[in-house]
Amino acid sequence: MTREEVFERVRDYLAAELAVDADAVRESTRFKDDLNADSLHLVELLVELEDSYSIRIPDEEAAKMETVGAVVDFVASRVPEKAS
């Protein structure tokens, strides 16, 4: 799984769940300030990512993630890339 694939999955999930245009979701997009996401939206996103990628996102790490890019960085660093 490449970092770009992780970003696309996060972007598509947020677009569907928050009813926002996927093109408006960028790495610098802030969950609360830009997307008006509440804590439940964030928890649901993180659970979805944990289930999809078989990883664990500790609460203390999740609390630091304020942007889409921060979540993508965390997930991508824990999911091995596919061999070409």
Beta strands, then each sheet from edge to edge (+ up, - down):
end
